Structure formats: structure tokens, C-alpha cells
Amino acid sequence: MVHKISRGVVGLVYVIGTLITFILLIIVLLKINIVPFPDAMLPMQLYELAFNWLAIGAIPMLIDTILFYKYYKISKCPHKKKKLVFVYTPTIICFVFLFYWIYILTIGSIIYQLQA
């Protein structure tokens, strides 16, 4: 009973995380220029916020994907390589944004130090 409930919760969290990942990806790809908080100290456009949320969500999405992979026993299914890529696609998307974010921060700090 507890295993079924935890399996259902992991599946639900995975589906919600996947939907949020693809919605944020669409916002980034369409480059929506709405400023949701114009009175903020550093106002950001919606696609910049989506970019940051994708980067921040990389680790939680990885944890949930691993749990989903474990609970639903995808490794024992036929065509497991295709299913592995399909299941890990949202996590890969989030990590691409995270690594790009780290790259930009690193290059920006190096350029700042060289100019000083």
C-alpha cells in the first residue's frame, strides 16, 4: 500500500515537473518579453526568469527522474535505451540551462577581473 502511494506521488511529481520544464522551455524559445515585476530592483523579462527557473530546477528534476526510473522499473522494459532518453529528456534540458548559466557566470567574472 505504501509502495503504491509513493510510486503514485513520484509519478505525479515527475509529470508536473516535466510539464513545467516544457512550459518554461517554450517561454525561453519564444523569448516572451513581458516584465512580470516592473517595480523590482532588477526587473527581468519573463524568458529570463524562465531561464533561471530551468537552471534552478535541474537538481530536483534529476532526483525525481532517478526515483521515477527506479519505481517504474524502466531498466527492465524492452527498448530501455529509448525509454531512458525519453525519461531523462526534461533533466537534460534543465542541466543544459544550468551549465550555460554557470558558463556565463564564470566567463563574466573572468572578463570583469581582466578589465579591473
N, C-alpha and C positions, 0 to 999 in steps of 0.2 A: 504494500500500500504506500509506504513512504517512498519507495523507489519510483513508483508510478507518478507520484506527486512531484518529486524532484525532477524526474525526467520531463514532465509537462512544463514545469517552471523554466527549466533550462531551454526547452524548445521555444517557449513563448518569448523569453528574453532574447534568444537568438533571432527569432523572426522580427521582433521590434527593432533590435539593433541593426539588422540587415536593411529594414525599411528606412530607418533614419539615415544610415550610411548612403543609400542610393538617393534619398531626397536631398541630402547635403551635397552629394556629388553633382546632381542636376543643377543645384543652385550655383555651385562653383563653375560648372561648364557653361551655363547660360550667362554667367557674370552679371547677376542681378544687382543693380546699383542703388537699391533702396537703402537709406540710412535709418535703421530702426530706432536708434537712440541719438538724436541730433544734439541734445544738450549735454552729452557726456564730455568728459575732459578730452578724450581722444575718440571722436566719433569714427566708427568703422562702417564700411558698406556691408551689405548682407553677405556677399560672396566671401569677403574677408573673414567674417565671423564663422561662416560655414567651413572655410579652410582651417581655421583654428580648432573648431569642434571636431573635425575629422582627425586632426593630429592628436588632440587630447584623448579621443576615444579609441586610440589604437590598442593600448594595453587592456582595457576592459573588454574590447571586442575579441582580442586574442584569447583571453581567459574563457570567455563564453564559447568561443568556437572550439577550443580544446575540450571543454565539458560537453558540448553538443556532439562532437566527434566520438567521445568516449561513451556517452549514454546511448546514442543511437547506433553504435557499433558499425560505423561506416566502413571500417577497415575489413570487415568480414563479408561485405557485399561484392557482387560481381561488378566489374568496371570501377574498381575502387580508385584508380588514378583520376578518372574523370570526375567522380564524386568528390574526391579530395580537393581538386582545383575549384569545383563549384562551391563547396562548403567554405573554403578559405578565401574566396574572392573578396568579401567585404573586409576581412582582416588585411589582406594585401593592399587594398585601396587605402585603408587608414594608415598603414605603415608607409606607403609611398608619400602621403602627405606629411607624416611625422618626420621622415628622413629629409624631405625637402625643407621643412621648417627648420630642422637642425642645421642643414647645409646653409640656408640663408642667414641664420643667426651667426654661424661660425665665420662665413665669408664677410658678413657685415662687420663683425668685431675685428677681424684681421685688417680690413680696409680702414676702419676707424683708427686702429693702432698705428698703421703705416702713415696716416695723414697727420697724426699728432706729433 
